[in-house]
Amino acid sequence: MARNIQSLERAAAMLRLLSGGERRLGLSDIASSLDLAKGTAHGILRTLQHEGFVEQDEASGRYQLGAELLRLGTTYLDVHELRARALVWTDDLARSSGESVYLGVLHQQGVLIVHHVFRPDDSRQVLEIGAMQPLHSTALGKVLSAYDPVAHSEALDSSRKAFTDRTVCAPEEFEHVLDLTRARGYAADLEETWEGVASIAAPIHDRRRMPVGAVGIAGAVERLCRDGEPRPELVAAVRDCARAVSRDLGAARF
């Protein structure tokens, strides 16, 4: 059986201690509560402070939870709220389009799939929740790159691999694709990531008008496209789904 890492256990215990009861504690209080030497407790607190998980009040010298924990917690809640708000609308989109539906968010220079609705037929399919997709070639990734400044920077800073001969890799061409995405309100991937597969996606915004994710459909290019372009009725269905989820998240004018 693998052994736990003692320093991480102690750090976790400190965070739990600071999260309950008296929110600001001194070094002596923390050390005695956790039965640690002051030097050991101070070293762990300094590391947590450097990472933003703990803050020290300059006047009193006491410690409290830091803003980085709030950011991580908010991200966790946002993703779960996004998924909860999207459940009904993504089911409706799968039924109306006849295609698989994906909900994605920015994560580690890619798109993390946080919800996946199977194509409503009897074909064998694999659940892709937790899978990662590239930012520069997929419809979900292009939408995030077009509307989210952080995703935009990460897409430009990353190596844009050519998955097929249709993949757009050059920075100038990629920026043009993003301009077109913003002008249209949706993005498309026509065999740029996988041969024979197309996808269409649109952005989801929250009450602050911030992009928090993207929703899209994916399937065989012959089903999603007509005359080399995404079928207008499917584009409309995807955009309607994105607007509905955005409205449920409190975004106005969607």
Buried (B, 14 or more C-beta within 10 A) or exposed (E): EEEEEEEEEBBEBBBEBBEEEEEBBBBEBBBEBBEBEEEBBBBBBEEBBEEBBBBBEEEEEBBBBBEBBEEEEEEEEBBEBBBEBBEEBBBBBBEBBBBBBBBBBBBEBBBBBBBBBBBBEEEEEEEBEEBBBBBBBBBBBBBBBBBBEEBBEBBBEEEBEEBBEEBBBEEEEBBEBBEBBEEBBBBBBBBBBBEEBBBBBBBBBBEEEEBBBBBBBBBEBEBBBEEEEBBEEBBBBBBBBBBBBBBBBEBEEB
